[in-house]
Amino acid sequence: MGTFWTLFAESYIMQGVLGVVFAGAIVYLSLTGRVVPDYLVNFTALILGFYFGSKVGGAVAAGRGPREE
């Protein structure tokens, strides 16, 4: 359980939850035939971009990034 709180403190869990919630809202609105607001799409792109960007940044910092040959 300590790992969960560590990841939550580093906001990885929160970023993932927000990404899933916003993406789910877009999918729900699309499937029900409603108009998806532009700001919702922008927020989702921002959150997912930050989430995956922090994952890549952490991997590069840990030495697991792309290898140059």
trRosetta pair geometry for C-beta under 8 A, 3 or more apart (Angstrom, degrees):
i j d omega theta_ij theta_ji phi_ij phi_ji
1 4 5.6 -44 -162 26 50 116
1 5 6.9 41 148 -12 72 102
2 5 6.0 -59 -153 40 37 106
2 6 6.3 40 150 -22 69 107
3 6 5.5 -54 -146 36 34 114
3 7 6.3 29 157 -14 67 106
4 7 6.0 -61 -150 41 28 106
4 8 6.1 28 152 -20 65 110
4 13 6.9 54 -164 -71 71 151
5 8 5.3 -50 -139 38 34 115
5 9 6.2 40 156 -23 65 102
6 9 5.8 -52 -149 33 29 111
6 10 6.6 16 153 -6 62 108
7 10 5.7 -61 -146 46 34 104
7 12 4.6 -69 -171 56 91 114
7 13 5.0 97 121 -33 102 100
8 11 7.3 34 -179 -85 35 30
8 12 7.7 -88 -75 50 25 70
8 13 4.6 -32 -90 37 68 134
8 14 6.6 88 -148 -32 67 92
11 14 4.7 -54 -154 46 71 115
11 15 5.7 77 144 -28 86 97
12 15 5.9 -53 -147 35 29 111
12 16 6.5 28 155 -17 62 108
12 51 7.9 103 -145 -144 61 84
12 54 7.4 -150 -99 111 82 133
13 16 5.9 -60 -153 37 30 111
13 17 6.3 26 154 -17 66 108
14 17 5.8 -54 -144 38 31 110
14 18 6.2 30 158 -16 66 108
15 18 5.9 -57 -145 40 28 109
15 19 6.2 31 155 -21 63 109
15 47 6.5 175 -157 -175 75 87
15 50 6.5 -127 -138 103 127 100
15 51 4.2 161 154 -98 121 97
15 54 7.1 177 -32 39 178 141
16 19 5.7 -55 -147 35 29 113
16 20 6.4 25 157 -15 64 106
16 51 6.4 123 -74 -143 55 136
17 20 5.9 -57 -149 38 30 108
17 21 6.2 28 155 -19 66 109
18 21 5.7 -55 -143 38 31 111
18 22 6.1 23 162 -12 67 109
18 47 5.1 -124 117 -156 113 145
19 22 6.2 -60 -143 41 25 103
19 23 6.0 19 161 -12 64 113
19 44 7.2 98 -142 -153 60 72
19 47 5.0 -169 -83 126 74 113
19 48 5.0 106 -133 -83 116 76
19 51 5.4 -32 -54 -21 143 159
20 23 5.9 -58 -139 44 26 107
20 24 5.9 31 158 -23 63 111
21 24 5.7 -57 -146 37 25 113
21 25 6.5 29 153 -22 61 104
22 25 5.6 -49 -149 31 33 113
22 26 6.7 34 152 -18 63 101
22 40 6.7 -178 -161 -172 94 81
22 43 5.9 -134 -139 109 145 102
22 44 4.1 -173 135 -94 123 88
22 47 6.0 118 28 40 151 148
23 26 5.7 -52 -152 34 36 112
23 27 6.4 34 151 -17 67 105
23 44 5.7 122 -71 -150 63 126
23 48 7.3 73 -59 -64 116 128
24 27 5.6 -54 -145 39 33 110
24 28 6.1 36 155 -21 67 106
25 28 5.7 -52 -144 36 30 113
25 29 6.3 27 158 -16 64 107
25 40 6.3 -112 109 -166 123 131
25 44 8.0 -152 58 -73 101 124
26 29 6.0 -56 -146 39 28 107
26 30 6.2 27 155 -18 63 110
26 36 5.5 49 -140 -137 76 136
26 40 6.2 167 -80 135 89 115
26 41 6.6 94 -110 -90 130 70
26 44 6.0 -22 -33 -49 136 165
27 30 5.7 -59 -147 39 29 112
27 31 6.2 24 158 -17 66 110
28 31 6.0 -60 -144 39 26 106
28 32 6.3 10 162 -6 64 113
29 32 6.2 -65 -142 45 27 101
29 34 4.5 -84 -160 73 81 106
29 35 7.3 -45 170 84 119 23
29 36 4.8 130 104 -87 135 81
29 40 7.7 74 12 101 156 162
30 33 7.9 41 175 -67 29 23
30 34 7.8 -83 -61 55 20 68
30 36 6.1 -6 -64 -48 81 126
36 40 5.9 -114 -179 72 82 126
36 41 6.1 81 138 -50 115 103
37 40 4.6 94 68 0 89 103
37 41 7.4 -159 97 -2 50 83
38 41 5.7 -56 -154 38 39 110
38 42 6.2 38 150 -19 70 108
39 42 5.4 -53 -144 39 35 114
39 43 6.2 38 156 -20 67 103
40 43 5.8 -49 -144 36 30 110
40 44 6.4 31 155 -19 62 107
41 44 5.8 -57 -149 37 29 112
41 45 6.4 29 154 -18 65 106
42 45 5.8 -54 -146 37 30 110
42 46 6.3 32 154 -20 64 107
43 46 5.6 -56 -148 37 31 113
43 47 6.2 26 157 -16 67 107
44 47 5.9 -55 -144 38 29 107
44 48 6.1 19 161 -9 65 111
45 48 6.1 -59 -139 45 26 103
45 49 5.8 29 160 -22 64 113
46 49 5.9 -58 -142 38 23 111
46 50 6.3 20 159 -15 61 109
47 50 6.0 -58 -149 38 27 108
47 51 6.2 29 153 -22 64 109
48 51 5.4 -51 -143 35 33 115
48 52 6.2 19 164 -6 68 106
49 52 6.4 -60 -141 45 25 97
49 53 5.8 28 158 -21 63 116
50 53 5.6 -57 -138 41 26 114
50 54 6.2 26 161 -20 64 106
51 54 6.2 -60 -153 34 23 105
51 55 6.7 22 149 -18 60 106
52 55 5.3 -49 -148 34 39 116
52 56 6.4 38 154 -17 68 102
53 56 5.8 -54 -147 38 32 108
53 57 6.1 33 154 -19 65 109
54 57 5.5 -51 -141 40 33 114
54 58 6.2 36 157 -20 65 105
55 58 5.9 -55 -149 36 27 110
55 59 6.4 26 153 -19 62 107
56 59 5.6 -55 -147 36 32 111
56 60 6.3 30 155 -18 66 105
56 65 7.6 71 -176 -114 75 94
57 60 5.9 -54 -145 37 30 108
57 61 6.3 30 155 -18 64 109
58 61 5.7 -55 -145 39 31 112
58 62 6.2 22 157 -13 65 111
59 62 5.9 -61 -146 42 29 106
59 64 4.4 -82 -171 78 84 104
59 65 5.7 127 120 -74 88 65
60 63 7.8 54 -179 -65 30 17
60 64 7.3 -97 -74 62 25 60
60 65 3.6 44 -109 -68 72 131
